Amino acid sequence: LAEHYGIADATVVGNGVDTERFHPDGEGHGGYLLYVGRLDYPKGVPDLLEAAASVLEGRDLDLLVTGKGPQREALERQAARLGLAEDVRFTGYVSRERQLELYRNATAFVLPSHYEGLPTVLLEAMACGAPVVATSVGGCPDVVEDGVNGLLVEPGAPAALASAVERLLGSEEMRERLGTNARATAVDRYTWDAVTD
């Protein structure tokens, strides 16, 4: 696109995150997987529910789905069909302070999007030290290095999403390592000072 308009040199300036506000301050053992975002088709939440049906089975673990959007009723019906009515909590809107608390204590943060730019919620979760699973769309692969500071999966693949979450749940060492590296990535590359520089 830059070449089309005769621009010889271009730099992409991404989003930033306030790493002084968004920082680890919890145990990361809240007993829940966390999704934060709009409840709309591009966000891939139906895939997350499909994955949760196998991931949550036999585990003392919930899925918290925060945010509002036109898909909420359909997602609630899907959760009920999958037998997840007791395991999935749709919180609706939450305050920023509550959101911080949720990031900091999540067992894992999951972003199953089919389409993204550079998601602010991903940067926020990483700055809080949450181990993340995201799809390889938009700017997510620019931020998440698979196996280093998070896990990446193809979009629209609930089985792959479930497998990645299972890997995290099966290894406390992996969760701690990815969460620590996620925080380091946010601090090194995505503070507002770094972005504006």
C-alpha positions, 0 to 999 in steps of 0.5 A: 500500500505504501508503494502504491502511494509512492511512499518509499519508507514507512514505519508501523506505529502500534498500540502501547500499554501503561505498564505502570498501571498494568503490572503483575500483582496477583497469584495467577491462580484465580481458577479461570480462563479469561477473555476480554473483548467485544462479543461480536463475530470477528472475535471468535468467541464461539471457537473459545466455547467449543474449546472450553467444552473439552478443556474445562471437563473434569477441571475446577476451572471456569471461563470468564467472558467479559465484554458486551456485544450483539453475540451475547445471547447466542453465545449463552445459548451455545454455552448451554448446548455444550453443557457449560452453563455452570462453567462459563460466566458472562460478566458483561461490562466490568470496571477498569479496576476489576479488569486489572484484577482479572488480568492479574489473577487469570490462569491464562488469557485467551484471544480467539479472534478471526480478525484483529489489528493490534489488540490492546487487551492482548498488550494489557494481559501480557503487561499483567504477566498473564500467560496468553494464547492468541490466534495468528491474525493481525498484529498478534504474531508481531507481539507473541512469539510462539512458545517464548512469550505466549502461544499462537494458533490458527484462527477458526480452529477450536481443537488447536485452541483447546490443545494450546490451552491444555499445554498451558494448564499442564505445566505451571513452569510454562505458565510462569515462563510465558507470563514473565516473558510476556511482561518483559515484551510489554515493558521492552517494546510496548510502553507508551514511551517506546511506541512514541519513540 
